[in-house]
Amino acid sequence: KGEDSLFVSYIMPWYISEPSQEIVDMIAIYQQKQANCPIPTSNKVNLEQFYNRIRPFHKCAKGYLCFGLLLLMLMFSQVFVSKKKYLTKVSQGVTALVILFFVLHTVGLAIRWYIGGQAPWSNGYESMVFAAWCILGGSLFFMKRSLMTVSLGAFFSGVILMVSGMNWMNPAITPLVPVLQSPWLMIHVSVIMCGYGFLAMGFLLGTMGMILMTFPKWTPTVRSRLEEIAVINEISLLLGLSLMTAGTFLGAIWANESSGRYWGWDPKETRALI
């Protein structure tokens, strides 16, 4: 109405005919005055452009897949072929590269958190990215006890990030829908996702243990590696079960705040309980 309609109808043809920074600044001032939602600051806009250029999770997917698979091959070489010192050195170097990509992964999540203004696990894409972070973080938690755990965690995290980068996932940083605008989003989802991470480690270690058990001759190295996997597997499952239990209770509290009931037997709640 009035001046608004004149501004909108004239500004775009003017910019198309004579593009300049002055006109862009005028549009920005208009947006700041008229918008019904907060407009991102110039720092956030520049940071988001930088984030889109470097594509941290795409790089992490490649790094995790390559170095996770390489580390797994080195672990098998040490178990069945040789335990030479140079293999240990190479394994430590590859682990350092995995940690470097994990730092990049963490920085990417921090950037999304800063730009969006909320914890970066509010939609399907962000949940998968955070799940990959939790799985590798859980495997690095046991790094001193077992590098095989790190290799499995890195490879599986790479697979998850690769799936998250497929076309049907939406990586856009968007405002939260009203039902998720609660501090319980950060608490409940982070606890649940960490639980998923440790349970995923249990799945990976259990599978690896069964693969090692299929070999007919158990050398002392294979036996010690199986014992190592069994101990870490049990700890992972206990941590995962504890976190999932706590997360389910926290989710019930959030449900009571948002919809006035602790439990409604909807499919998601029932599946979490099972």
Residue pairs with C-beta under 8 A, 6 or more apart in sequence:
4 34
7 30
11 23
11 26
11 27
11 30
14 23
15 23
15 24
15 27
31 39
32 39
37 175
40 48
40 115
44 114
44 115
47 111
47 114
47 115
48 115
48 173
51 108
51 111
51 112
51 115
56 104
56 105
56 107
56 108
56 111
57 105
57 108
57 129
57 161
57 164
57 165
58 161
58 165
59 101
59 104
60 101
60 102
60 104
60 105
60 108
60 132
60 157
60 158
60 161
61 158
61 161
61 162
61 164
61 165
62 158
63 97
63 98
63 100
63 101
63 104
63 158
64 98
64 101
64 132
64 136
64 154
64 155
64 157
64 158
64 161
65 155
65 158
65 159
65 162
66 158
67 94
67 97
67 98
67 101
67 154
68 98
68 150
68 151
68 152
68 153
68 154
68 155
68 156
68 157
68 158
69 151
69 155
70 94
71 91
71 94
71 95
71 98
71 147
71 150
71 151
71 154
72 148
72 151
72 152
72 155
74 87
74 90
74 91
74 94
74 151
75 91
75 147
75 148
75 151
77 87
78 87
78 88
78 91
78 221
79 212
79 221
79 222
79 225
80 215
80 219
80 221
80 222
83 221
91 147
92 147
95 143
95 147
95 150
98 136
98 150
98 154
99 140
101 154
102 133
102 136
102 137
102 140
105 129
105 132
105 133
105 136
106 133
108 129
109 120
109 129
109 130
109 133
112 120
112 126
112 173
113 119
113 120
115 173
116 122
116 173
116 174
116 175
118 176
118 185
118 186
119 185
119 186
119 189
119 190
120 126
120 129
120 130
121 127
121 129
121 130
121 185
121 189
121 190
121 193
122 176
122 180
122 185
122 189
123 170
123 174
124 169
124 170
125 164
125 169
125 170
125 171
127 189
127 193
128 160
128 161
128 163
128 164
128 169
129 161
129 164
130 189
130 190
130 193
131 160
131 193
131 196
131 197
131 200
132 156
132 157
132 158
132 160
132 161
132 164
133 157
133 197
134 193
134 194
134 196
134 197
134 198
135 153
135 156
135 157
135 160
135 196
135 197
135 200
135 201
136 153
136 154
136 157
137 197
138 153
138 194
138 197
138 198
138 200
138 201
138 236
138 239
139 149
139 150
139 152
139 153
139 154
139 201
140 150
140 153
142 149
142 150
142 201
142 232
142 235
142 236
143 149
143 150
145 228
145 231
145 232
146 228
146 229
146 232
148 208
148 225
148 228
148 229
149 201
149 205
149 229
149 232
152 201
152 204
152 205
152 208
153 201
153 204
156 200
156 204
163 169
164 171
165 171
176 185
179 258
182 254
182 257
182 258
184 250
184 251
184 253
184 254
184 257
184 258
185 254
187 250
188 247
188 250
188 251
188 254
191 243
191 246
191 247
191 250
192 243
192 244
192 247
192 248
192 251
192 272
194 243
195 239
195 240
195 241
195 242
195 243
195 244
195 246
195 247
196 240
196 244
197 240
198 236
198 237
198 239
198 240
198 243
199 236
199 237
199 240
199 241
199 244
200 240
201 232
201 233
201 236
201 240
202 233
202 236
202 237
202 240
205 229
205 232
205 233
205 236
206 233
208 229
209 226
209 229
209 230
209 233
212 222
212 225
212 226
212 229
213 226
215 222
218 226
244 272
247 272
248 272
248 273
251 269
251 272
252 262
252 263
253 262
255 261
255 262
255 263
255 264
255 269
256 262
263 269
